[in-house]
Amino acid sequence: MKINVAVLFGGKSVEHEISVISALQAMEHLNRQTYEVIPVYITKQGKLYTGEALMNIENFKDLPKLLKSCRQVILTNENDRVVMQEYPPKFRLKQKSTVIDVALPIVHGTNVEDGALQGYLRTLGVPFAGCDVLASAVGMDKHVAKLVFRDAGIPVLDCRCFLRSSYQAEEAAVVEAAEEAFSYPVIVKPVNLGSSVGITKAKNRQELEEALDLAFRFASKVLVERAIENLREINCAVLGDIYEAEASECEEPLNATDILSYEDKYMAGGKGAKGQGSKGMASLARKIPADLSPELREEIRVMAVKAFQALGGNGVARIDFMIDTAQDKVYLNEINTIPGSLGFYLWKPVGISYPQLLDRLIKLALKRNREEQEIVYSFDTNVLEGCSLGGSKAGKLKV
């Protein structure tokens, strides 16, 4: 019997469209002899739709037409099984439903990758691939993640964080605090976004003010750190869990002498590539394997696994590193708990195909679910039998 895999993608996120690309890539490579693939598209309004038409990227060019050809659904728990049902229900004797054995979230950005969707799936009781609620939330917050990595002995750049409320109240004080902490140039980034959205390099005060204005459009908390001027960016993925994990090959984006923009990452290789479509992160110009000494390659791969397990990671994640070539020092930049294209292109050089990667993700999800079933989360108690609120509005508790 096939395993029913619900592939969830989309959501209320600035990386919504990138999620669609990543998910369609994955659905194309899932083993159909083992898995029954069920696409579940999450609109930017939070509605869920399913249908075969969701597996063709051409259909997303006319979203209203696409959704009319699909069925709106909800997920619910019935008799300890999670089922997908049509919504609103049709007036008929028996409501059509589909059992979901495991969920494969392929989502990017806030409201979906940050633990929100993972918490929803956990509450439903469906096994799901990837990081759990805490690791997802921490991984999305660049500042909190830095604290976790630093505590684990992993080198990260110092940073300062500022709140939108503080910036709105006294803009000059925030700018001065950033200048006091770091000399120019600096990097300004929203604390909880990916895909380089809202990230700017500032070389002077005017550019810093513009960068802060932009970043605060996308987040309520913004991070400022020094910019590495002699920069090499190296990325490495990790697959596994807190008990056992392995690192992929390392890559070097070929145009990463400065910040990689959203267009660099996703618009078929960068500016001027409009009309060519997108293959997600797989379209980025890169060198695999990266031109590294054996010692430096191993240092980065070991650090990647250490960071992944320090976070409590599960499934596959991509860890991005920065090399300050002037100081010959490696820093961990950030972790992507659900990387674009699931980082599949990093695994082929070490002998793991995309279908094998997806199979490992699903097996890890089911393994975690089996482990969690051995933990006691509730127990029978009669504490409410003798409990009375006393009949008053104040609700005095009597036991």
C-alpha positions in Angstrom: 0.0 0.0 0.0 1.3 3.5 -0.9 2.0 6.1 1.7 -0.2 9.2 1.3 2.1 12.2 1.3 0.6 15.7 1.5 3.0 18.2 0.0 2.2 21.6 1.6 3.4 24.7 -0.2 2.6 28.4 -0.6 1.3 30.4 2.4 1.3 34.0 3.5 4.9 34.7 2.9 7.1 37.0 0.7 8.7 33.7 -0.5 5.3 32.3 -1.5 6.2 31.9 -5.2 9.6 30.3 -4.4 7.8 27.7 -2.3 5.7 26.8 -5.3 8.8 26.2 -7.4 10.5 24.1 -4.7 7.3 22.0 -4.1 6.7 21.3 -7.8 10.4 20.2 -8.1 9.9 17.8 -5.2 6.6 16.4 -6.4 8.2 15.6 -9.7 10.9 13.5 -8.0 8.8 11.7 -5.4 8.8 7.9 -6.1 5.2 7.3 -7.3 5.6 3.5 -6.7 6.0 4.2 -3.0 4.1 7.4 -2.4 0.7 8.8 -3.3 1.5 12.4 -3.8 -1.2 14.9 -2.7 -0.5 18.6 -3.5 -1.9 21.0 -0.9 -1.6 24.6 -1.9 -1.9 27.2 0.8 -3.1 30.6 -0.5 -1.8 33.9 0.8 -5.1 34.1 2.7 -4.5 30.7 4.4 -7.0 28.6 2.5 -6.0 25.1 1.5 -6.6 23.7 -2.0 -5.9 20.3 -3.6 -6.0 19.0 -7.2 -3.9 17.6 -10.0 -3.7 21.0 -11.7 -1.5 22.2 -8.9 1.3 20.0 -10.2 1.8 22.1 -13.3 3.6 25.4 -12.8 2.1 26.9 -16.0 -1.3 26.8 -14.3 -0.1 29.3 -11.6 0.1 32.0 -14.3 -3.7 32.4 -13.8 -4.3 31.7 -10.1 -8.0 32.4 -10.0 -8.6 30.0 -12.9 -6.3 27.4 -11.2 -8.2 27.5 -7.9 -11.6 27.1 -9.6 -10.3 23.8 -11.0 -9.2 22.6 -7.6 -11.1 21.7 -4.4 -10.8 23.7 -1.2 -10.1 21.4 1.7 -9.4 21.3 5.5 -7.4 18.9 7.6 -8.9 17.3 10.6 -8.2 14.5 13.1 -10.7 11.6 13.1 -10.1 8.5 15.2 -6.4 9.3 15.5 -6.0 9.7 11.8 -5.6 13.0 10.0 -7.9 13.3 7.0 -8.3 15.8 4.3 -11.9 16.8 3.6 -13.6 19.0 1.0 -14.7 22.4 2.4 -17.3 23.6 2.7 -18.9 20.1 2.8 -21.3 19.2 0.1 -24.8 18.0 1.1 -24.5 14.3 0.4 -24.6 11.1 2.4 -20.9 10.5 2.7 -18.3 13.1 2.8 -15.2 12.2 0.6 -12.0 12.2 2.7 -8.4 11.3 2.2 -6.1 9.9 4.9 -2.8 11.8 5.3 0.0 9.5 6.4 2.7 12.1 6.4 3.1 15.8 5.5 6.0 17.2 3.6 6.1 21.0 4.2 8.0 22.7 1.4 7.5 26.3 2.4 9.7 29.3 2.9 9.6 32.3 5.1 7.5 33.8 7.9 4.1 32.2 8.8 5.1 28.9 7.3 8.7 28.0 7.8 9.0 29.7 11.2 7.2 27.1 13.3 3.6 28.3 12.7 2.8 25.6 10.1 4.8 23.0 12.1 2.7 23.8 15.2 -0.5 23.4 13.2 0.6 20.0 11.9 1.8 18.9 15.4 -1.6 19.9 16.9 -3.4 17.9 14.2 -1.2 14.9 15.0 0.2 14.2 11.5 3.8 13.2 11.1 5.7 15.9 9.2 9.1 16.2 7.6 11.7 18.8 8.6 12.5 20.7 11.7 10.0 20.7 14.6 8.4 23.8 16.1 11.2 25.1 18.2 14.0 24.5 15.7 11.9 26.1 12.9 11.2 29.2 15.0 14.8 29.6 16.2 16.2 29.0 12.8 14.0 31.7 11.3 15.1 34.4 13.8 18.6 35.3 12.7 19.4 37.0 16.1 18.2 34.1 18.3 19.9 31.6 16.0 23.2 33.5 16.4 22.9 33.1 20.2 22.3 29.4 19.9 25.3 28.9 17.6 27.6 31.1 19.6 26.7 29.1 22.7 27.6 26.0 20.8 31.1 27.4 20.1 30.4 28.2 16.4 31.8 31.6 15.2 29.2 34.1 14.1 29.4 37.9 13.5 28.4 40.3 16.2 25.2 42.1 15.6 22.8 44.7 16.9 19.0 44.4 16.8 16.6 47.2 16.6 12.8 47.3 17.0 10.5 49.1 14.6 8.8 50.9 17.5 12.2 52.3 18.6 13.0 53.3 15.0 9.6 55.0 14.6 10.0 56.8 17.9 13.6 58.0 17.5 15.1 57.2 14.1 18.3 59.2 14.7 19.1 57.3 17.9 18.9 53.9 16.1 21.1 55.1 13.3 23.7 56.5 15.8 23.6 53.2 17.8 24.3 51.2 14.7 27.2 53.6 13.7 28.6 53.3 17.2 28.6 49.5 17.1 30.1 49.1 13.6 32.1 51.0 11.1 30.9 51.2 7.5 30.0 49.2 5.5 27.3 47.3 7.3 24.6 44.8 6.4 21.0 45.5 7.3 18.5 42.7 7.2 15.0 41.8 8.5 15.6 39.3 11.4 13.1 36.7 10.1 13.1 36.7 6.3 15.0 34.6 3.7 15.7 34.8 0.0 17.6 38.1 0.6 14.3 40.0 0.8 14.9 43.4 2.5 18.7 42.9 2.8 20.9 45.9 2.0 24.6 46.8 2.2 25.1 50.3 3.5 28.3 52.3 3.0 27.3 55.6 4.7 24.6 57.1 6.9 22.2 57.9 4.0 22.4 54.3 2.8 21.9 53.1 6.3 18.8 55.1 6.8 17.4 53.8 3.5 18.4 50.3 4.4 16.6 50.5 7.7 13.5 52.0 6.1 13.4 49.0 3.7 14.1 46.3 6.3 11.4 47.6 8.6 8.8 47.3 5.8 9.2 43.5 6.1 9.8 42.9 9.8 9.3 44.4 13.2 12.9 43.6 14.2 16.0 44.3 12.2 19.6 43.2 12.5 22.7 45.2 11.7 26.2 43.6 11.4 29.5 44.5 9.9 29.9 43.7 6.2 32.8 41.5 5.3 34.5 43.3 2.4 36.7 40.4 1.3 33.9 37.9 1.2 33.6 34.3 -0.1 30.2 32.6 0.5 30.1 28.9 1.0 26.9 26.8 1.5 26.6 23.3 2.8 23.5 21.2 3.5 22.9 18.7 6.4 20.6 15.7 6.4 19.5 13.8 9.5 18.5 14.5 13.1 20.0 15.2 16.5 21.2 11.6 16.7 22.9 11.2 13.3 23.5 13.7 10.5 25.7 14.1 7.5 26.9 17.0 5.4 26.6 17.5 1.7 29.2 18.8 -0.7 30.0 22.5 -0.4 29.1 25.0 -3.0 30.2 28.6 -3.8 27.8 31.0 -5.5 29.9 32.5 -8.3 28.6 36.0 -7.9 28.8 36.1 -4.1 31.4 38.9 -3.7 28.4 40.9 -2.4 24.9 40.2 -1.2 23.0 37.7 -3.4 19.7 39.4 -4.4 16.3 37.7 -4.7 16.8 38.0 -8.5 20.3 36.4 -8.3 18.8 33.4 -6.5 15.6 32.8 -8.3 15.2 34.7 -11.6 17.0 32.0 -13.8 20.4 33.2 -12.8 19.9 36.9 -12.2 19.1 40.1 -13.9 18.3 40.1 -17.6 16.9 36.5 -17.4 13.3 37.4 -17.5 11.1 35.1 -19.5 13.4 32.1 -19.0 11.4 30.7 -16.1 13.0 29.6 -12.8 14.4 26.4 -11.4 14.6 27.9 -7.9 17.9 27.8 -6.1 19.0 25.2 -8.7 19.3 28.0 -11.3 21.9 30.0 -9.4 25.4 30.1 -10.9 27.5 28.1 -8.6 30.6 26.0 -8.3 30.2 22.5 -6.9 32.4 21.4 -5.3 33.6 24.7 -4.0 37.3 25.5 -4.6 38.4 24.7 -1.0 41.4 23.0 0.6 40.5 19.6 2.0 41.1 21.0 5.5 38.8 24.0 5.0 36.1 21.8 3.3 36.1 19.4 6.3 36.0 22.3 8.8 32.9 23.8 7.1 31.2 20.4 6.8 31.9 19.5 10.5 30.7 23.0 11.6 27.5 22.6 9.5 26.6 19.3 11.2 27.4 20.8 14.6 25.1 23.8 13.9 22.3 21.7 12.7 22.3 19.5 15.8 22.8 22.4 18.1 19.6 23.8 16.7 17.8 20.5 17.1 17.4 20.1 13.4 15.6 17.4 11.5 15.3 16.6 7.8 17.4 18.7 5.5 18.7 22.2 6.1 21.2 24.4 4.3 23.8 26.3 6.4 25.4 29.4 4.8 28.9 30.4 5.7 31.0 33.5 5.1 34.8 33.4 4.7 36.6 36.6 5.5 39.6 36.1 3.2 41.5 39.1 4.7 41.4 37.4 8.1 41.2 33.8 6.8 38.3 33.2 9.1 35.0 31.3 8.7 31.7 32.6 10.1 28.3 30.9 10.1 25.9 33.3 8.4 22.5 31.6 8.8 20.6 28.4 8.6 17.7 27.7 6.2 15.5 25.0 7.8 13.7 24.4 4.6 16.1 25.5 1.9 15.1 26.6 -1.6 14.8 23.5 -3.9 15.5 21.5 -0.7 19.2 21.9 -1.6 19.0 18.8 -3.7 21.8 19.9 -6.0 24.2 19.7 -3.0 23.6 16.0 -2.5 24.2 14.5 -5.9 28.0 14.9 -5.6 28.0 12.8 -2.5 25.9 10.1 -4.0 22.3 11.0 -2.9 19.8 11.5 -5.6 16.8 13.8 -5.3 14.3 10.9 -4.9 16.6 9.4 -2.3 16.8 12.7 -0.4 13.0 12.9 -0.3 12.7 9.3 0.8 15.1 10.1 3.7 13.0 13.1 4.7 9.9 11.1 4.9 11.6 8.3 6.8 13.0 10.8 9.3 9.4 12.2 9.8 8.0 8.8 10.5 10.9 7.9 12.8 10.3 11.1 14.9 6.6 10.3 15.1 7.4 6.8 16.5 9.7 8.3 19.1 7.1 10.8 20.2 4.5 8.1 20.6 6.6 6.7 23.4 6.4 9.9 25.4 3.6 10.6 27.8 1.9 13.9 27.1 -1.3 13.5 29.1 -2.6 11.3 31.9 -6.0 10.7 33.5 -6.8 12.8 36.5 -9.9 13.6 38.6 -8.7 17.1 39.6 -11.8 18.7 37.9 -14.3 16.5 39.9 -13.9 18.7 43.0 -13.4 22.0 41.2 -15.9 24.8 41.5 -15.8 28.4 40.3 -18.2 29.4 43.0 -20.8 30.8 40.7 -19.4 34.3 40.8 -18.1 36.4 37.9 -14.7 36.6 39.7 -14.6 32.9 39.4 -13.0 31.9 42.7 -11.4 28.5 42.4 -12.4 26.0 45.1 -10.8 22.5 45.2 
